[in-house]
């Protein structure tokens, strides 16, 4: 053996199994940590946190693919092969099967490295070997049903590590809740040992028209394409699916009395689900289709005025509609009339700073109602402020006052 090792010279290449887009990653923002699904699912500990983003060690990565399957935004994409190529292969497989007269197809995903599937499986079971079973996620499962599969079976020969198996079971639970809300059987997507493929048949999908759209690269787009097709043909569908905690779809609620429209949540939202208004009117708006349910908005909100709830709207128009969650009339500078904040922000600052020794005079307290330019002018004209009456030299009064103003806003 040692002699053989000595003769193994040369070079080799290790595949890169993933792509990562940090701009849409929901791991963290502004020092707040949120989504950790990929870190929890990776059995090789190849993923580490960098604070607001993650880092994947390509040398430790074994290509399991669970990270991509659990990623709510598609920031991690499996590329060995790509999802687009996998969907094209899947669509073509089912199309050719139908053209040859096949009926009631059951797509059986299995890892290429596992033992071969039993020889006695029925002819309408269509085996599809993949690099790793966990690399096939909800986007591919639902797309398979949309393309005409009556069932999707994940044949696990026991090769999945416990962390990966747990992550897959959680994804299967969410997929089952979605199918159930549309009136389709829960057993349309199942995780089975190959030996149980025949014994555990389960209820299959009803016969529906097969989707004709091509595979696309985006994870959420692929899921929504499949859902729209399945929902359009569902006879007993509910308008909404209630989902388990941790699902990557849902809505946001805002307590309007507490919200000051500081828009911290907008800056933190990685999916652009939360947006500000376009004009002068301060607004907080929301697109449900973009919401990842990562919780960054709830962790960032200084007023604890926002919370999230997992669910899935099936109607495309409602899901993509831009809704206004909260709005206020802008507060205008009492000197020049320039809009610079909301009334709730001003009232909050007056409440927080009224007992501060720098705001004991009526003039100092009224200064909170001035815009940044008029505020500086008023400070310069105030002999008490410029004379260092607050304990600061004249050259530092204005910067310190501006810092207090910003602290009051927070």
C-alpha positions as CSV (number, residue, x, y, z in Angstrom):
1,X,0.0,0.0,0.0
2,X,2.8,2.5,0.9
3,X,4.5,1.8,-2.4
4,X,1.3,2.5,-4.3
5,X,0.9,5.9,-2.5
6,X,4.4,6.9,-3.5
7,X,3.5,6.4,-7.1
8,X,0.4,8.6,-7.0
9,X,1.9,11.8,-8.4
10,X,0.3,14.5,-10.5
11,X,-2.6,17.0,-10.0
12,X,-6.3,16.7,-9.5
13,X,-9.3,19.1,-9.4
14,X,-11.9,19.2,-6.7
15,X,-15.4,20.2,-8.0
16,X,-16.9,23.5,-6.8
17,X,-20.4,22.5,-5.9
18,X,-22.0,25.9,-5.1
19,X,-22.3,29.5,-6.0
20,X,-23.0,32.1,-3.3
21,X,-24.6,35.6,-3.6
22,X,-24.0,37.5,-0.4
23,X,-26.3,40.4,-1.6
24,X,-29.4,38.3,-1.0
25,X,-28.2,36.3,2.0
26,X,-30.4,36.6,5.0
27,X,-27.7,35.6,7.5
28,X,-27.3,39.0,9.0
29,X,-27.5,42.8,8.7
30,X,-26.4,45.7,10.8
31,X,-24.8,43.4,13.4
32,X,-28.0,41.3,13.8
33,X,-27.9,37.6,13.0
34,X,-31.0,35.9,11.5
35,X,-31.0,32.9,9.2
36,X,-28.6,30.1,10.1
37,X,-30.3,27.3,8.1
38,X,-27.2,26.5,6.0
39,X,-24.9,26.4,9.0
40,X,-27.2,23.9,10.8
41,X,-27.6,21.7,7.7
42,X,-24.0,21.3,6.6
43,X,-22.6,18.0,7.8
44,X,-19.0,18.9,6.9
45,X,-19.0,22.2,8.9
46,X,-17.8,23.9,5.7
47,X,-19.9,27.0,6.4
48,X,-18.9,29.6,8.9
49,X,-20.4,33.0,9.9
50,X,-18.7,36.2,9.0
51,X,-21.2,38.3,10.8
52,X,-23.5,39.6,8.1
53,X,-22.6,37.0,5.6
54,X,-21.2,33.5,5.5
55,X,-18.2,31.8,4.1
56,X,-18.1,28.4,2.4
57,X,-14.8,26.5,2.5
58,X,-14.8,24.9,-0.9
59,X,-12.1,22.4,0.2
60,X,-14.3,21.2,3.1
61,X,-17.5,21.2,1.1
62,X,-18.4,17.6,0.0
63,X,-21.3,18.7,-2.3
64,X,-24.1,17.4,-0.1
65,X,-26.4,20.3,-1.3
66,X,-28.5,20.5,1.8
67,X,-27.4,24.1,2.3
68,X,-28.9,25.1,-1.1
69,X,-32.1,23.1,-0.4
70,X,-32.8,24.9,2.9
71,X,-31.6,28.4,1.8
72,X,-34.8,30.6,1.7
73,X,-33.5,33.2,-0.8
74,X,-31.4,31.1,-3.2
75,X,-28.2,32.9,-2.0
76,X,-26.6,29.4,-2.1
77,X,-27.1,27.7,-5.4
78,X,-26.1,24.1,-6.2
79,X,-24.2,24.0,-9.5
80,X,-23.2,20.4,-9.9
81,X,-25.4,20.4,-11.9
82,X,-27.3,23.7,-11.8
83,X,-31.0,23.8,-10.8
84,X,-31.8,25.1,-14.3
85,X,-30.1,22.1,-15.9
86,X,-31.8,19.7,-13.5
87,X,-35.2,21.1,-14.3
88,X,-34.6,20.9,-18.0
89,X,-33.5,17.3,-17.6
90,X,-36.6,16.5,-15.5
91,X,-39.0,18.2,-17.9
92,X,-37.5,16.4,-20.9
93,X,-37.7,13.0,-19.1
94,X,-41.4,13.4,-18.3
95,X,-42.1,14.7,-21.8
96,X,-40.5,11.8,-23.6
97,X,-42.2,9.3,-21.2
98,X,-45.6,10.8,-22.1
99,X,-44.8,10.8,-25.8
100,X,-44.0,7.1,-25.6
101,X,-47.4,6.4,-24.1
102,X,-46.3,6.2,-20.5
103,X,-48.9,6.9,-17.8
104,X,-48.8,7.9,-14.1
105,X,-45.1,8.6,-13.9
106,X,-43.4,8.5,-10.5
107,X,-40.0,10.3,-10.4
108,X,-37.6,8.6,-8.0
109,X,-34.6,10.7,-7.1
110,X,-31.7,8.7,-5.7
111,X,-28.0,9.4,-5.0
112,X,-25.7,8.0,-7.7
113,X,-23.4,6.7,-5.0
114,X,-26.1,4.6,-3.3
115,X,-26.8,1.0,-4.1
116,X,-28.9,0.4,-7.2
117,X,-32.7,0.6,-6.8
118,X,-34.5,-2.7,-6.6
119,X,-35.0,-4.5,-9.9
120,X,-38.7,-5.1,-9.3
121,X,-39.8,-1.5,-9.2
122,X,-42.7,-0.8,-11.6
123,X,-42.1,0.5,-15.1
124,X,-43.8,3.8,-14.4
125,X,-41.2,4.6,-11.7
126,X,-38.6,6.8,-13.4
127,X,-35.3,6.7,-11.6
128,X,-33.3,9.9,-11.7
129,X,-29.7,9.7,-10.3
130,X,-28.3,12.9,-8.7
131,X,-25.0,13.7,-7.2
132,X,-26.5,14.0,-3.7
133,X,-30.1,13.4,-2.7
134,X,-30.2,16.5,-0.5
135,X,-29.3,18.7,-3.4
136,X,-32.8,18.2,-4.7
137,X,-35.0,20.7,-2.9
138,X,-38.5,22.0,-2.9
139,X,-38.1,23.9,-6.1
140,X,-37.4,20.7,-8.0
141,X,-40.0,18.6,-6.1
142,X,-42.8,21.0,-6.9
143,X,-41.6,21.5,-10.5
144,X,-41.7,17.7,-11.0
145,X,-45.3,17.6,-10.0
146,X,-46.0,20.6,-12.3
147,X,-44.3,18.8,-15.2
148,X,-46.7,15.9,-14.8
149,X,-45.2,13.5,-12.2
150,X,-47.9,11.8,-10.1
151,X,-45.5,11.4,-7.2
152,X,-42.0,12.4,-6.3
153,X,-40.0,9.9,-4.2
154,X,-36.7,10.6,-2.5
155,X,-35.0,7.2,-2.2
156,X,-32.6,7.4,0.7
157,X,-30.4,4.4,1.0
158,X,-29.2,5.6,4.5
159,X,-26.4,7.7,3.2
160,X,-27.7,11.0,4.5
161,X,-26.1,12.3,7.7
162,X,-28.6,13.0,10.6
163,X,-28.3,16.8,10.2
164,X,-29.1,16.6,6.5
165,X,-32.0,14.1,7.1
166,X,-33.5,16.5,9.7
167,X,-33.3,19.4,7.3
168,X,-34.9,17.4,4.5
169,X,-37.8,16.3,6.8
170,X,-38.4,19.9,7.7
171,X,-38.6,20.9,4.0
172,X,-40.9,18.0,3.3
173,X,-43.2,19.1,6.1
174,X,-43.5,22.6,4.5
175,X,-44.1,21.1,1.0
176,X,-46.8,18.8,2.5
177,X,-48.6,21.8,4.1
178,X,-48.6,23.6,0.8
179,X,-49.9,20.6,-1.1
180,X,-52.6,19.9,1.5
181,X,-53.8,23.5,1.3
182,X,-54.3,23.1,-2.5
183,X,-56.2,19.9,-2.0
184,X,-53.4,17.6,-3.2
185,X,-52.3,14.5,-1.2
186,X,-49.5,14.8,1.3
187,X,-47.9,11.6,0.0
188,X,-47.3,13.2,-3.4
189,X,-43.7,13.9,-2.2
190,X,-42.1,11.3,0.1
191,X,-38.8,10.3,1.6
192,X,-38.4,6.5,1.6
193,X,-35.8,3.8,1.8
194,X,-35.4,2.0,-1.6
195,X,-36.6,-1.2,-0.1
196,X,-40.0,0.4,0.7
197,X,-40.6,1.9,-2.8
198,X,-43.1,-0.8,-3.7
199,X,-44.8,-1.6,-0.4
200,X,-45.5,2.1,0.5
201,X,-47.4,3.3,-2.5
202,X,-49.2,6.3,-1.0
203,X,-51.8,8.5,-2.7
204,X,-50.7,10.1,-5.9
205,X,-51.6,13.4,-7.6
206,X,-54.7,13.6,-9.7
207,X,-54.2,13.8,-13.4
208,X,-53.4,17.4,-14.4
209,X,-52.0,19.0,-17.5
210,X,-48.3,19.1,-17.6
211,X,-46.5,22.5,-17.4
212,X,-44.6,23.5,-20.5
213,X,-42.4,26.3,-19.2
214,X,-38.7,25.9,-19.2
215,X,-36.5,25.6,-16.1
216,X,-35.2,28.8,-14.7
217,X,-32.3,29.5,-12.4
218,X,-33.9,31.3,-9.5
219,X,-35.1,29.2,-6.6
220,X,-38.1,31.2,-5.5
221,X,-39.1,31.9,-9.1
222,X,-39.0,28.1,-9.8
223,X,-41.2,27.5,-6.7
224,X,-43.7,30.2,-7.6
225,X,-43.9,29.0,-11.3
226,X,-44.7,25.5,-10.1
227,X,-47.2,26.7,-7.4
228,X,-49.1,28.9,-9.9
229,X,-49.5,25.9,-12.3
230,X,-50.6,23.5,-9.6
231,X,-53.0,26.0,-8.0
232,X,-54.6,26.9,-11.4
233,X,-55.7,23.2,-11.7
234,X,-56.6,22.5,-8.1
235,X,-60.3,21.9,-7.5
236,X,-60.3,22.2,-3.7
237,X,-57.6,24.8,-3.0
238,X,-57.7,27.2,-0.1
239,X,-56.6,30.8,-0.8
240,X,-53.8,30.5,1.7
241,X,-51.6,27.8,3.3
242,X,-50.7,28.1,7.0
243,X,-47.1,27.0,7.4
244,X,-44.9,25.8,10.1
245,X,-42.4,28.1,11.8
246,X,-39.2,28.3,9.7
247,X,-41.0,28.3,6.4
248,X,-39.5,30.7,3.8
249,X,-42.9,32.3,2.9
250,X,-45.0,34.6,5.0
251,X,-46.3,38.0,5.8
252,X,-45.4,40.9,8.1
253,X,-47.5,42.8,10.6
254,X,-46.8,46.3,12.0
255,X,-48.1,47.9,15.1
256,X,-48.9,51.3,13.7
257,X,-49.1,53.0,17.1
258,X,-45.5,51.9,17.9
259,X,-43.9,52.3,14.5
260,X,-42.1,55.6,13.9
261,X,-41.3,54.9,10.3
262,X,-37.6,55.0,10.9
263,X,-37.3,52.4,8.1
264,X,-34.6,50.4,9.8
265,X,-36.4,47.3,8.7
266,X,-36.3,48.4,5.1
267,X,-32.5,48.7,5.2
268,X,-32.2,45.3,6.8
269,X,-34.5,43.3,4.5
270,X,-32.4,41.1,2.2
271,X,-35.4,40.1,-0.1
272,X,-36.6,43.7,-0.7
273,X,-39.9,42.7,0.7
274,X,-40.1,45.8,2.9
275,X,-39.8,49.0,1.0
276,X,-40.1,52.8,1.6
277,X,-42.5,55.1,-0.2
278,X,-41.6,56.9,-3.4
279,X,-42.8,60.4,-2.7
280,X,-42.7,62.8,0.2
281,X,-45.2,60.8,2.3
282,X,-43.3,58.5,4.7
283,X,-44.5,55.0,4.1
284,X,-43.6,51.4,4.9
285,X,-44.7,49.0,2.1
286,X,-44.5,45.3,1.7
287,X,-44.4,42.6,-1.1
288,X,-45.3,39.3,0.4
289,X,-43.8,37.2,-2.5
290,X,-40.3,38.6,-1.5
291,X,-40.5,37.8,2.2
292,X,-38.0,35.2,3.4
293,X,-39.3,35.1,7.0
294,X,-35.7,35.5,8.1
295,X,-36.7,37.8,11.0
296,X,-34.1,40.5,10.4
297,X,-36.9,43.1,10.4
298,X,-38.0,42.0,13.9
299,X,-34.5,42.0,15.2
300,X,-33.7,45.4,13.8
301,X,-36.8,47.3,14.7
302,X,-36.0,49.6,17.7
303,X,-39.7,49.8,18.7
304,X,-40.5,46.1,18.6
305,X,-43.3,47.2,16.3
306,X,-43.0,44.5,13.6
307,X,-43.5,40.7,13.6
308,X,-43.7,37.9,11.0
309,X,-46.1,35.0,10.4
310,X,-45.4,32.1,8.0
311,X,-48.0,31.5,5.3
312,X,-48.3,31.3,1.6
313,X,-50.8,33.1,-0.6
314,X,-51.6,31.2,-3.7
315,X,-53.1,34.0,-5.7
316,X,-50.3,35.5,-7.8
317,X,-51.7,39.0,-7.8
318,X,-52.2,39.2,-4.1
319,X,-48.7,37.7,-3.4
320,X,-47.0,40.2,-5.6
321,X,-49.1,43.3,-4.7
322,X,-47.3,46.2,-3.0
323,X,-49.2,46.8,0.2
324,X,-48.9,49.8,2.5
325,X,-48.3,48.6,6.1
326,X,-48.0,52.1,7.7
327,X,-47.9,55.7,6.6
328,X,-47.8,59.2,8.2
329,X,-47.9,62.7,7.1
330,X,-44.4,64.2,7.1
331,X,-43.4,66.6,9.9
332,X,-42.3,69.9,8.5
333,X,-39.7,72.2,10.0
334,X,-41.4,74.8,12.1
335,X,-39.0,77.4,10.7
336,X,-38.7,76.8,6.9
337,X,-41.4,74.2,6.3
338,X,-39.0,71.5,4.9
339,X,-40.3,67.9,5.6
340,X,-37.6,66.0,7.5
341,X,-39.2,63.4,9.8
342,X,-42.5,62.0,10.9
343,X,-44.6,63.3,13.8
344,X,-44.1,60.1,15.8
345,X,-40.3,60.5,15.5
346,X,-40.5,64.1,16.8
347,X,-42.8,63.2,19.6
348,X,-40.6,60.3,20.6
349,X,-37.5,62.5,20.7
350,X,-39.3,65.2,22.8
351,X,-40.4,62.5,25.2
352,X,-36.9,61.0,25.5
353,X,-34.9,64.2,25.8
354,X,-37.3,66.4,27.8
355,X,-35.5,65.5,31.1
356,X,-32.0,66.0,29.6
357,X,-30.2,69.0,31.1
358,X,-29.5,70.4,27.6
359,X,-33.2,70.6,26.8
360,X,-34.6,72.3,30.0
361,X,-35.3,75.6,28.2
362,X,-38.3,75.9,25.9
363,X,-36.0,77.1,23.1
364,X,-33.8,74.0,23.3
365,X,-36.8,71.7,23.3
366,X,-38.4,73.5,20.4
367,X,-35.1,73.0,18.5
368,X,-36.2,69.4,18.0
369,X,-38.9,70.6,15.6
370,X,-36.3,72.2,13.3
371,X,-34.6,70.6,10.3
372,X,-30.8,70.1,10.4
373,X,-30.0,73.5,8.7
374,X,-32.4,75.6,10.8
375,X,-31.3,73.8,13.9
376,X,-27.7,74.9,13.4
377,X,-28.8,78.5,12.8
378,X,-30.8,78.5,16.0
379,X,-27.9,77.1,18.0
380,X,-25.5,79.8,16.7
381,X,-28.1,82.5,17.6
382,X,-28.6,81.0,21.1
383,X,-26.2,82.8,23.5
384,X,-26.6,80.1,26.1
385,X,-25.7,77.3,23.7
386,X,-22.8,79.2,22.1
387,X,-21.5,80.4,25.5
388,X,-20.9,76.9,26.6
389,X,-23.6,77.0,29.2
390,X,-24.1,73.3,28.8
391,X,-20.6,72.5,29.8
392,X,-19.1,72.3,26.3
393,X,-16.9,74.7,24.5
394,X,-18.5,76.6,21.6
395,X,-16.6,74.6,19.0
396,X,-18.1,71.3,20.2
397,X,-21.7,72.4,21.0
398,X,-23.1,71.9,17.5
399,X,-21.5,68.4,16.8
400,X,-22.6,67.2,20.3
401,X,-26.1,68.5,19.8
402,X,-26.4,66.8,16.5
403,X,-25.2,63.5,18.1
404,X,-27.9,63.8,20.8
405,X,-30.5,64.4,18.1
406,X,-29.5,61.2,16.3
407,X,-29.6,59.3,19.6
408,X,-33.1,60.6,20.2
409,X,-34.3,59.3,16.9
410,X,-32.9,55.9,17.7
